[in-house]
Amino acid sequence: MNKWIQRGSAEIPNNGGTMKLLQRDQEFSIRLSGIRGELMNSRVHGSEEALAELGCARLGSVADARVLVGGLGMGFTLAAVLRSLPASAQAVVAELIPEVVEWNRGPLGECAGRPLLDSRTQLHVGDVAALVADSRDAFDAILLDVDNGPEGLTQDDNNWLYSAAGLQAMHRAMRPESTLAIWSAGASPLFVIRLKKTGFHTSVHSVRARPGKGSRHTIFVARKGSALQGRP
């Protein structure tokens, strides 16, 4: 098996460390300095796709649906969102680190089918938290795959998104009967309580990193509006 080759690096703002893009044959890995293991791997994306499927479950027939994707990563969540949406929809993807965008425009983009080139994609290079704070009744779904979930690894500023103030801002940014879906490395009962206190009807889903195998991740699905039995 060939060795890993570094294809790029990026400094995370506010001393969050150095992120590196590595390639071995057709496999890609994103790693963070000081953290053992990987942040992302191009062969392991089942939970990212589950995030999109759960968050967009109600939008297949919603004309002009608008979805916010927080975190581009390797593009798998965005690609799954686009598969779930009608032709009239729009997917706004917010990515803080410009190098991650460039990696997705380069050879990394082939992994997810180059979703940035889809005409329904609108790219926002900047902080998703600032975009949320400036929005009102703007989105039919918000999907967050930022840092490691409610207990982040890379940037303390991400904690605001998962705080009571951040959840209230997302609630305001969402349209009636919309969905907030959040990827997390693990469960967090306290975060579920916080979601419910904000006014969301909440369910928790344990999903595999790979179909039928691999580690498990958590998807929090929070509904704004009426709670529908048997629906995410």
Buried (B, 14 or more C-beta within 10 A) or exposed (E): EEEBEEBBEBEBEEEBBEBBBBBEEEBBBBBBEEEEEEBBBBEBBBBBBBBBBBBBBBBEEBEEBBBBBBBBBBBBBBBBBBBBBEEEBBBBBBBBBEBBBBBBBEEBBEBBBBBBEBEBBEBBEEBBBEBBBEBEEBBBBBBBBBBBBBBBBBBEBBBBBBEEEBBEBBBBBBBEEBBBBBBBBEBBEEBBEBBEEBEBBBBBBEBBBEEEEBEEBBBBBBBBBEEEEEEB
